[in-house]
Amino acid sequence: MQVTDPSGKDLFWVSCSRVGMEVDYPGGQTCCGQMQYKTGYQAEARKMAQHFLRVFKGEELVVSPSGSCVGMIRYHYQELFRDDRKWLSRAESLAGRTFELTEFLVDVLGTEDVGAEWPGKAVYHDSCQVSRVLGITTQPRLLLSRVRKLEMVEMEHQETCCGFGGVFSLEFPVVSEKMTGDKVAEVVKSGAEIVISAEPSCLLNIGGYLAKMGEKIRALHIAEVLARISRQ
């Protein structure tokens, strides 16, 4: 999220702190190693995972604005260290206390209304990682339904991929662009002023295509919407 939207970290912090969380942002954290893992660089992925596990070695809960990162930590770290008992134990510990933002707010804290306000019409995009890997679909919608003055609508095929898929977009650019075009067409058809998602990479992909097409629809992370304080 630092790369796709440098201000995203601060907005994420606002969303969490508003519901009473004491938020710490360890300065030594880096990428979780997902890209290396998914492109076959297992040794490099293990090194990055080990660093990540060292940074988050305490007992604190870890909350992430990226579902794909949560999926990497929750499922694939254990695959990386299946033959290393020491690091496997650390990976299992971290997996059990790592959560995606909306999952944490709704399922762990029991929060539905964070006091946000955003005038306008919006559509929510289910990322493959958040919806298929983590099974998170109702939590973001519940939070958005409580945002004052925000009208939520659904796309006809809201469950379809936006075409990014990490390295998929590089290996199959023609197919990827067609999928992105189809997704953007549905966003435009919905009449929404903003498209919201819980996955930064999807927003980068969809937002880039919208800009290329000259559309004024904004692509926003759900943390940005939840961070907008109510004026009431």
N, C-alpha and C positions, 0 to 999 in steps of 0.2 A: 504493500500500500504506500510505502515511502516513495516508490518509483512512479506508480500510476497517479498518485495524488499526494504530494508532500504534506498537505494540510490535513490529510485523512487521519493521521495519528492523533492530532489534537482533537478532532471532532469525535473520534472514537473514545478518547479520554473523557470528553464532556458527557457523552451518552452514558458512560459507566458511572462517573462520579455523581451524576444527578440522582441516581437511585441509591445513593449512600455507600457506594463502593470506594474503598481506599485503593487508588490505582498507583502502581509502580511500573516504570518503564525501564527495565534493565538496559543500560547503555551498550553492553557487550553483545547483544543479540544480533544475529545475522539471518540470512535466508535459511529456511528449514532444510534445504537440499533436495526439494522435490524435483526440480528440473534435471539435476544430475541423475537422480534415481530413475526418472522416467525416460532418460535418453541412454541408459546403460552404463553410466559411469558410477558403478557401485562403490568402488573404493573412495572416490571423491565424496559421494553421498554419505558414506559412513563417517568420514572426517567431519563433515558439516553437521551431521546429526550428533556426533559426540560433543562438538562445541556447543550446540544448542542444548543438549542435556546438561552440560556443565553450568551453563548460564541459568537454567531453570531447574536446578537441583534441589531446591527447597521443597516445602510442603504447600506453597501457595497455589491457588487455582490460576490457571493460565487461560485467558480469553483472547480470541483472535478475530479480526474482522474479515478473515479469509477462510472460507470453508475448505478449500483445497489444501491449505496448510494444516488445518485441523485433521483432515483425512490422512495426510502424510504422517503426522505425529501419532495419530490414534491407531493406524493400521500398518503402515509401511515401515516405521522405525523398528517394530518387532520383527519384521521380515529381515531387515538389514542385520540384526544382531541375534538371529535364532541360534547361532553356533557360539555365542559369547555370553555366558551366563551373567557376568557382571553387568554388561551394558544392556542386556535384555531386561534385567530387573529394573534398571533405571528407565528404560523405554516403557515398560509396563506401568510404572508409577506415574510417569508423565502423561501417558495415554488416558489414565483414569481421572486426571484432573485438568484436562484441556478441553475447552468448549468454544464453539462458534458463538458470536455475540448474541444473536437473537435467541438461540438455544439457551444460553446462560440466563438472559433476562427473564424469559418466560418459564423455562423448566426448572431452573435452579433457584432463582430469586422469587419466582411467582409474580413477576411484574408484567402488567399489560399496558399501563399508561405511564409514560415518562414525562408527561406535561409538555409535549411538543406541539408546535403549530406550523403548518405549511399550507398557505392558500394555493389552491390549484388542483389540477386533475393529473393523476399519475397511474402508471401501470407497473406491476412488479414482474421482474424476470427471474424465473427459477434457474439458477445455474446447475449444471450437471453434478458438480461436486457437492453442493449444498443439498440439493433435493434427492439425488440418486445415491450418492455415497453416504451422506449423513442422515438422510431421511427427514430433512427439515423443510417443511412447506407451510405449515399452519402458523408457526411462531412469528415469522416476519409479517405475515398478513394480519395477524392479531395485533401486533404492535402498531402497524400502519393504520389499522382501522380505528385506533384510538387517537391518532394525530388530528388535532382540531383543524377544521377547514380544508382538510385533504380529501378529495374525492378519488376513491380507488376504483379502477375498472380492470377487467381481465382480457388478455389476448385470447383469440379463438384457439390457438395452439400454444398455450403458455408453457407446455412441458417440453417443447422442442429445443435443441441445442442452438446456441448462437453462432456456432461454427469455429470458435476459437480452439478449444481443446489443447492448449499448450503447443507442443510441437506439431500437432495435427495440422494447424494452419500453415506451417512451413512445409510439411511433407506433401500436403494435398491442397495447395493454394486455390485452385479453381473450385473445388468442392466447397472449401471453407468459405470463400467469398459468396458463393451461391446461397449457402446456409445463412450467412450473416445478412445478406440482402433480403431473404425471406423473413428473417426475424425482424429486421428494421421495418419492413413493409407492414408487418402486423402491429408494430409499435405506432407507426404513423396512422394506420387505420383506426386504432383505438381512440384517437383524438386526444391522447395524453400530452401534457406539457413536459412531463419528466418521466424517465424510465428509471426505476429503482432496482437495485440488486444487492445481494450480500457478498458478491464475489468481485474483487477489483479487476481481475483479468477480463471478465465478461464486460464490465463497464468500459474498459479500455477499448475493447473490440467493437462493441455496439456504438459507443460514443464517437469513435474514429470514423465509422461508416456513416453515422448521422451527419457528422461535420463534412465529410466528403460529398454527401448528397445535398449539402446546403440547408439541411433541416435545423431548426432552432430548438428542437427538443433536447433537453439536457439529460445526461446520464449521471446519476448520483448514487453514491453508496448509501445504504440505509442508515448508517451512523450519522451522515450529514443531515438527513431528514429528522432523525430523532434528537439531534443536538440543537435544532432550532427551537428556542424556548417560546412557550406560549405567551401571548401578549395580554391574555385575559387576567 
